[in-house]
Amino acid sequence: MTTDDKKFIESLQSGDADAFEILVKKYETKIYNLALRMTGNPDDAMDIAQETFLRVYRSIGEFGAKSSLGTWIFRIASNVALDFLRKRKRRNEVSTTTENEDGEEVELEFPDERNMPENVSEAKELREAIDEGIAQLTPEYRQIFVMRDILGMSYTDIANTLYIAEGTVKSRIARARGKIASFLIKNGNFSPAVKSNGWKGGRVE
């Protein structure tokens, strides 16, 4: 942690309103996007973002710099969003799987954007289908998928944020990607033959 970072945290912990405004401006978009992709609802996302910063304001005095400030804030945001999803009744929770000819589950990954339809309306339809696929994930899988493939967080940062091993992060992401790909295949959005080395925010890993 740099000297400037320490001074900024000290300002936050002393109740400096200007410092807190800087913090909000720095993280509000990412926190809102995280909440939006986890809930699929702008109003809910806004509520989650506001609750996140309220908790940050109330708890900043407890921040001990054991992790980065950003990691700490994302941990609070992801927990707020996860709590929201767990409390919200899901009427159409669906678990989808894809099996190969041997009856084994096939984990598929997303095609890279270079393979996406050139037609704008088709591309939009595919993106909407991906969002529907994300909505089918359990809160825990949705949380980790959004962190990695939407926000572009590293495996290490996700592991530190959620207090889990990097291997667990990777396996959950693979599982989440597989479920969403299965959803897309079953809905005719792309063929099982279309595969890539990985998908991260529309980029090949």
Residue pairs with C-beta under 8 A, 6 or more apart in sequence:
1 65
1 68
5 69
6 65
8 19
8 22
8 69
9 60
9 63
9 65
9 69
11 18
11 19
12 19
12 20
12 23
12 60
12 63
13 60
13 61
13 63
20 57
23 56
23 69
23 73
24 53
27 70
27 73
28 49
28 53
30 74
30 151
31 48
31 49
31 52
31 53
31 73
31 74
31 77
32 45
32 46
32 49
33 45
33 150
33 151
34 74
34 77
34 78
34 81
34 146
34 147
34 150
34 151
35 44
35 45
35 46
35 48
35 49
35 52
35 77
35 80
35 81
36 42
36 45
37 131
37 134
37 142
37 146
37 150
38 45
38 48
38 81
38 82
38 84
38 85
38 139
38 142
38 143
38 146
39 45
39 48
39 81
39 84
39 85
40 131
40 134
40 135
44 84
47 84
48 77
48 80
48 81
48 84
49 77
51 80
52 73
52 76
52 77
52 80
55 76
55 80
56 73
56 76
59 76
63 69
63 72
67 75
67 160
67 161
71 157
71 160
71 161
74 147
74 153
74 157
74 161
75 161
75 162
78 143
78 147
78 161
78 162
81 139
81 143
82 139
82 140
82 143
85 139
85 142
86 139
93 136
93 138
94 136
95 136
95 138
95 179
96 136
96 179
96 182
96 183
96 186
97 105
97 179
97 182
98 105
98 106
98 108
98 178
98 181
98 182
98 185
98 186
98 192
99 105
99 106
100 106
105 178
106 178
106 182
106 192
107 174
107 175
107 177
107 178
107 181
108 177
108 178
108 181
108 182
108 185
108 192
108 195
109 174
109 177
109 178
109 181
109 195
109 196
109 197
109 198
109 199
110 130
110 149
110 177
110 180
110 181
110 196
110 198
110 199
111 190
111 194
111 195
111 196
111 199
112 196
112 199
112 202
112 203
112 204
113 202
113 203
115 194
115 196
116 123
116 126
117 123
117 126
125 189
126 184
126 189
126 190
129 183
129 184
129 187
129 189
130 180
130 184
132 183
132 187
133 179
133 180
133 181
133 183
133 184
134 142
134 145
134 146
134 180
135 142
136 179
136 180
136 183
137 145
137 176
137 179
137 180
140 172
141 172
141 175
141 176
141 179
142 176
143 162
144 158
144 162
144 169
144 172
144 173
144 176
145 173
145 176
145 177
145 180
147 153
147 157
147 158
147 161
148 155
148 158
148 169
148 173
148 200
149 173
149 177
149 199
149 200
149 201
150 201
152 200
152 201
153 161
155 166
155 169
155 170
156 166
158 169
159 165
159 166
159 168
159 169
162 169
177 199
184 190
185 191
185 192
196 204
197 204
197 205
198 204
198 205
199 205
